[in-house]
Amino acid sequence: MASSPRTGRSSAALGALLVGALLIVGVVAVAVSQGLDLFTVGQGILSSFFPPRAITDRGESIRQLYDIVFAIAAVIFFVVEGLIIWTVIRYRRRPGDDELPAQTHGNAIAEVVWTVVPTLIVAFMFVVSWQTLNTVEAVSPQPQLKVRAFAAQFLWTFDYLPADYDPAKRQDPLYTVTTPEGDEGGLVLPVGRTVQLYLESPDVIHAFYVPQFLFKRDVVPGRVNTFEFTLKETDAGNTFHGQCAELCGVSHNAMHFDVHAMTGADFDAWLQTQITEANASPPPAPSGQPAGPTLQIAAENVAFDTAALSAPADTPFKIDFDNRDAIPHNVAIHEGSPTGPEVSKGEVFTGPGKKTYDVPPLKAGAYGFICSVHPTMAGTLTVE
């Protein structure tokens, strides 16, 4: 006697489930035989649902808020999916069910539940979000360190500011970091101290973003955005990577920076060393060696005012650089052409302002000069 269509469908469904289970077992067996650590893979998949480990006090508050929202979402997901599965199984059509079950139109208890419960959840999330926002936005009147992050196309510079710094007064910084990445550059910060960061831009909108801060803030032209944080003491000695998170132009991808975390004592020693070296007078030319000429060059409207310079061979010389733009520039010299090996690099600084660069003796030949921040600013230097 032939089986009913329903029995045939049930057998097909069970067969499909069995085949699926066998495939899963087979894939797992192959993965294990190839030395794949399934536990590590599972941890990686689970961690992908969560943000990176927070390294600041504000980031920890954001992470706690995320965990709360994630837990609520997970509970709702499993409750809803569980009810769907239970409904499918409980009210599936059975043999002999030829009529629709009794239909329910309106249920006061159900309507109250699905109105009150979401309202309470939303109200709770509003309260905890508001508390977290207040924590993240809070700034103290006397932070232990003030730093200005200056974002311009396409370079970050970091100014270490005096304790009485006021953005309205435009005081000079104690020291400026002009190399945003590497062991000799980047944003160096002490752990365990309140750091107040001022964000400024002279050109377009940028964004300060370090993934482990769990926080991003725009850098808007004509406006000083401020936020405060404290690095965890356990992160002393670590380096974290940051970047501009707002599309700011053709070289947006070049706007990266490092954050170096130091103990308070190491940071104090580092900052004092940088200030001392920056204020030191440049060494005089070696005895008996001619001083050489001083070349004049200016930058205005993201362009040098000259495309060709010349200097004597085997003689040190100076470059008087006038940066007339309110964005960072410098003058760097490369062997052969602007894309050749770098032989001298002047300090990057934001104008309007002037600096004099000391260039070591160069052998006779062709060289190129370039702005390290804006590679389209270039020219030729003839040494003879």
MIBADO-992929 format. One record per atom (N, C-alpha, C): x, y, z. Coordinates in steps of 0.05 Angstrom, whole numbers, plus 5000, padded with zeros to 4 digits. Layout:
<pts>
XYZ/...
</pts>
This chain:
<pts>
501749765000/500050005000/501850255000/501250434982/502850674979/502550855003/504850985011/504751175034/503351425025/502151555045/500751805040/502852025033/501952245019/503752465013/505052585038/503452595060/504452715085/506752545096/506452285096/508552105105/511052135088/510652155062/512952195044/514452445050/512952665055/514252915061/515852905087/514652765107/516052735132/518652585129/518552365113/520952205109/523052365094/522252525075/524152695060/525452905079/523753015097/524853215115/526953095134/526252855145/528052715162/530652645148/530352555123/532752495107/534552735103/533252965097/534853215093/536253295119/534953265142/536253325167/538553135172/538252885166/540352685170/542752755152/542252825127/544452895109/545853145119/544353345128/545553585139/547353535163/546353355181/547953285205/550453145197/550352955178/552652815169/554753005156/553753205141/555553395129/557053555150/555553645171/556753795192/558953625206/558253375212/560153205225/562653165208/562153135181/564353105163/566253345162/565053575161/566653825160/568253855186/567053795209/568453815235/570753615235/570253365225/572353165225/574753245208/574153355184/576353445167/577853675179/576453865192/577754095205/579653995227/578753815243/580353705265/582753555254/582353405233/584653245221/586753435209/585953675201/587853865190/589154045212/588653975237/589854125259/588554385266/586054435257/584654675263/583654675292/584254875307/583354895335/580455015335/578554835338/575754925337/575055105360/576355055383/575755225406/576655515401/579055545389/580055815382/578255945361/577455785341/575655895321/573055985333/571955825351/569455895364/569756155381/572056175394/572556425410/572656665391/573956635368/574156855349/571456935339/569756735333/567056805323/565456945345/565656845370/564256975392/565157255397/567857305397/568957565402/568257765380/567657665356/566857855334/564257995340/562657895359/560158025366/560658265384/563058305394/563558505414/565758695405/565758945415/567859135408/570459055420/572759195412/575359135424/575359195454/577359095467/577759145496/578159445500/576759565519/576959845524/579559905540/580960115532/583460195546/583160455561/580860575561/580360825576/577960785594/577760975614/575460965632/572861015617/572861205598/570461255582/569761025564/571760905553/571360665536/570060435552/570860405577/569760205594/566760245599/565960505602/563160565605/561560495580/562760555557/561460495531/561160195528/563260045536/563159755534/561059645551/560759745575/558659645593/555859695582/555459935569/552959995556/552459795533/554559745518/554259555496/553459275506/554659185528/554058925539/551058905547/550159125560/547359135568/545459115544/545959275524/544259275500/544459005486/546858895484/547158635471/545658415486/545758425513/544258225529/541258245524/540258495524/537358525519/536658425492/538258495472/537658405444/537758105442/539757975456/539957685455/537557555467/536657655490/534357545503/531857565485/531457795473/529157835455/529357645432/531757615420/532157445397/531357155404/532457055426/531856775433/528956725441/527756925455/524956905462/523256895437/523757085419/522057095394/522556845377/525056765373/525556525357/524456275371/524656265397/523556035412/520556015409/519156245410/516256245407/515556165378/517156255359/516556175331/516755875328/518955755338/519355475335/517255315351/516655405375/514555275391/511855285376/511155515364/508655545350/508555365326/510755345311/510855175287/510354885295/511654795317/511354515325/508654465338/507854655356/505354605371/502854615353/502954805334/500554835318/500954735289/502654545285/503054435259/500554275251/500154245226/497854095217/498353795220/496553655232/496753365237/494853215219/495352955215/493452795199/490552815210/488752865192/485952895200/485153175206/487053365207/486353645211/485353765185/482753765181/481653875157/480354145160/480254245185/479054495190/480954685205/480554945201/482255135216/481655125245/483655165262/483155175291/481555425298/480655445323/479155675332/480855925329/479756135317/481156385313/480656575336/482756705345/482556905366/482757185355/480857355361/480857625352/480857815376/483357915382/483558095405/484057945431/486158025445/486757905470/487958125488/486458205508/487358435524/490058385538/490458135548/492958075562/495258095543/495057975519/497157985499/497758275491/495758435487/496158705478/497558875500/496858825525/498158965547/501158885549/501658625546/504358525548/506158645526/505158625501/506958725479/507059025477/505459165494/505759455495/507459545519/506959425542/508259505567/511259415566/511759165559/514459055560/516359215542/515759265516/517559425500/517959705511/515759825522/515960095534/517960095557/517759895574/519659885597/522559835587/522859675567/525559625556/526759885544/525160025528/526060275516/526760485538/525060505558/525460695580/528060625594/528560365600/530960285614/533460355597/533360295571/535560355553/536060645551/533960805552/534261105551/535861195576/535061095599/536361175624/539361105624/539960855618/542760765619/544460905597/543260955574/544661095552/545261385560/543261515573/543661785582/545861805603/545861615621/547961615642/550761575629/550961395610/553461345596/554361595581/552461725567/553161965552/554262185570/552962215594/553962415613/556762345622/557262085626/559962005635/562062055614/561461995589/563362025567/563862325561/561762495564/562062775557/563262935580/563462825604/564362985627/567363065624/567963315630/570663415630/571163555657/573663525666/574363645692/575563915687/575264105707/576364375703/579364385703/580664195716/583564185717/584663905711/584663835685/585763575678/588763565683/589963335684/592763315690/594463355665/593363335641/594863375617/592963485595/593863685580/592363795558/593863755533/592563645512/593863595487/591963685464/593063805444/591463885421/592263705397/590163575386/590563415361/589663585338/591663645320/591063825298/590963645273/588663635260/588263465236/587963645212/589763605193/589663755168/590363565145/589463635121/590063465098/593063465093/594363245097/593462985106/595462885127/595363015151/597262955172/596163025199/596762865219/596162925247/598663045260/598263265275/600363365293/599163395320/600863365341/599963365368/601563565385/600163755397/601363965413/600963905443/603063905458/602863875487/602764155499/600564205513/599764475521/600464535550/600764785557/601164865586/598664805602/598964785628/596764715646/594564925645/595265185640/593265395639/592265455611/592565265593/591865315565/588865375562/588265585546/585565665540/585265675510/583465525497/583265535468/582765805457/581565985473/580966255463/583366435462/585566355477/587966525479/590066445459/589966205448/591866105429/594766125439/595166005462/597865995474/599665805458/602265855459/604165675445/604365415460/604765195446/605064935459/607764905472/607964715490/610564655502/612264495483/610964315468/612364155448/610364045428/611264015403/609563915382/610663665369/609063465367/609863215353/608863245324/610763235305/610063265277/610163005261/611062795274/611062525261/608962355274/606862295261/604562165275/604861865281/606861735268/607161445272/609961375279/610361135289/612961025294/613961075323/616260955329/617360975356/618061265363/618861415343/619761695348/617461895344/615061805339/612861985334/610361875347/608062005340/605561915351/604762065376/602462005386/601262125410/602161975434/603962095450/604961965474/603362055498/602261875514/600561945536/601261785561/600861905585/601261755610/598761605618/599161375630/596961215640/596161325668/593661285676/592761365702/592461655707/592561825685/592262115688/589962205670/588562405679/586362515662/587662685639/586962615615/587962745591/585562885577/585863145573/583863295558/584963355530/583463265510/584363285482/582663485468/583963685455/582663885439/583063815410/580963815394/580963735366/580463975348/582364025330/582064255312/582864185284/581564325264/582164275236/582064545221/583864595203/583864845188/582464825160/581764575152/580864545124/578164405122/578064145126/575563995122/574963835148/572763695148/572063525171/573763275171/575063225194/576462975199/575062835223/576262615232/575162485255/577362335270/577462375297/579462245313/578261975322/579661755316/578561495322/580861305329/580661185353/582360975362/580460745370/580560515356/578560305362/578360225391/580560215406/580560135434/579360355452/579060595442/577660805457/574560765457/573660595437/570760555433/569260815429/570661005416/569561275415/570761415390/569061565376/569961725353/568862005356/570462205350/569562485351/570462635327/568662785314/569362935291/571163175298/572763245278/574563485280/573463675259/572163885268/570664065250/572064335247/572464435223/573764695219/572264915233/573665095246/572465315260/571265255286/571665015296/570464935322/572464755337/572664795363/574464635380/572764425394/573064175387/571663955401/573463845422/572363785446/573963705468/572763455481/574563265489/573663045505/575962965524/575262805543/577162735564/577162435569/579362325578/579562045583/581961985601/582061745612/584361655627/585061375618/587561345609/588461075601/588860895625/588160645622/588560445644/591460405649/592160375675/594960345682/596160075672/594459885668/595359625659/596359635630/595759845615/596559865587/599160015583/600560085605/603160225602/605060045585/606360175566/608160035549/606959935523/604359955520/602959865496/602660095476/602460025451/601960215429/599360135415/597760335409/595160295396/595160475371/593560375352/593460515326/590860675323/591160915312/588861085307/588861185278/586661305270/586461405243/584261615241/584261755218/582061935212/579761755202/577361785213/575161615206/573061775190/573861985177/572062145160/573462195133/572162125111/573362155085/573962455081/576562515079/577462795080/578962885054/579162705034/580562775010/581962544998/583562594977/584762384962/586862224978/588062354997/590162215014/589062155041/586462115044/585262045070/586561805083/587361605067/588461365078/591261415091/592461645086/595061705098/594861815126/592361875135/592062005161/591761795184/594061675190/594261475212/595961595234/595661485258/597461565280/597561345300/599661355317/600061165338/599561305365/598561145384/598261235412/600061065430/602061185442/603961045459/603161105488/602660885504/601960915532/604460875549/604961065567/607361055584/606461085614/608260985631/607761045660/608161345664/607161455686/607361735691/610261835692/611961675705/614761755707/616161755680/615661555664/616861545637/615861765620/613361825622/612262045606/613462315613/613662365639/614862625648/617762655638/619262435639/621962445629/622062485599/620262345585/620162375555/619462655548/617362775560/616563045552/618663245558/619963225581/622063415588/624463395568/625063155560/627263125540/626463255514/623963215505/623163335480/623163635481/622263745503/622264035506/625064145506/626864015520/629664105521/630964095494/630563875479/631763855453/630564055433/627964105435/626664295417/627664575422/628264645446/629164915453/632164955450/633664735446/636564755444/637364895418/639565055419/640565195396/641864995377/641565025350/642864845331/645864865333/647264645329/650164655331/651364825308/653564955314/654865125293/656164945272/656765065250/658164925228/660964845237/661964605229/664664525237/666764735230/668764755247/670864955244/672264925217/672565155204/673865165178/672065095155/669565015160/667764945138/665965185131/665765255106/664165495099/661165455107/659965675114/657265665124/655265605102/655765685078/653865635056/651665835055/650165835033/648066035029/645465965044/643666145044/640966105055/638966125032/637465905027/635465905006/632865995017/631366135000/628766235008/626566084993/624565995008/622265854995/619865895012/617565925000/614965975014/612865785003/610965725020/608665565012/606065725016/604465724995/601965874996/599965744977/597465704987/595365574972/596265294963/597565154982/598464874977/600264854953/602165044951/604165044929/606565194938/608965104929/611365254933/611465494914/612865704923/612965944905/615265914885/616765704886/618765654866/618965354860/619765294835/619965014827/622864924824/624765114829/627565044825/629365194845/631165054857/633165164876/635865064868/637965204878/640665114873/642365164898/644364994903/646065014926/648864914919/650865004934/653564904929/654064624939/655764474926/656364204934/658264194958/657963984974/659763934997/659764165017/657664315019/657464545037/654764545051/654664565077/652064585090/650764845083/648164845082/646665085076/644065085092/642665305090/640165345105/637865385086/635465325095/633065385080/631165545098/630665785090/628665955104/625965895092/624265755107/621665675097/619465835109/617765955092/615566125101/612965975094/611665865114/609065735110/606865935114/605566015092/603466215093/600666095095/600565825094/597965685096/597365615125/594865595132/593965515159/593765215161/595565075147/595664775147/598664695148/599264455156/602064375160/603464335133/605964445132/607764395110/610564355121/612364275103/615264275109/616764265083/619464255084/621064215060/622963975066/622663765050/624463535052/625963505025/628463415027/630063385003/630563084998/630163004973/630462724965/632562704943/634162494944/636262454924/635062374897/636062514876/635262444849/632662574840/630562534856/627962654849/626262664874/623862794873/622162804897/621362534908/621562324892/620862054902/623261884909/625662004908/628061854914/628461824944/630761714953/631361694981/631561964995/630461975019/630362235033/633162285046/634262525042/636862595053/636662815074/634462965074/634063175094/631063225096/630163265121/627363315125/626963535146/625763755138/625163975156/622663915173/622464045195/620263995214/617664085201/615563915203/612963985194/611664175215/610464395205/609164575224/606864715210/604964805225/602564935215/602965235214/602365355192/602665645189/600165795198/600266055194/602566205183/604966205203/607366185192/609766175208/612166125191/614466165204/617066125189/618865945206/620565785192/622665625205/625065615187/627365585199/629865565184/630865275188/631365145165/632364875166/635364865160/636864705175/639664655169/639964405153/641164435129/641564205111/644464125111/645063875114/647863785114/649063805086/651763785084/653063795058/651963575040/651563645015/650563454995/652563434972/652763194961/654463164938/653263284913/654863354894/653863474869/651963284855/649863394845/647863234831/645163354832/643263204822/640463294821/638863184845/637263354857/635663284880/632763394875/630963294891/628263404890/627563494918/625963704920/624863794946/621863764945/620663704968/617863634969/616763694997/614163734998/612763755024/611963475032/612863385055/612263105064/609263055067/607763265073/604863245078/603363245052/604263415033/602763445007/604763384984/604863134976/606863054955/606563204929/604263324924/604063474899/605663734899/606563824923/608364054926/611163954922/612364014899/615063904894/616564084875/619264054875/620964204857/623664074854/625464194840/628164084836/630264244850/632264114861/634564244874/637064154859/638564344849/641064284835/643364344853/645064144859/647364184876/649864164858/651464374858/653864374840/656064544852/
</pts>
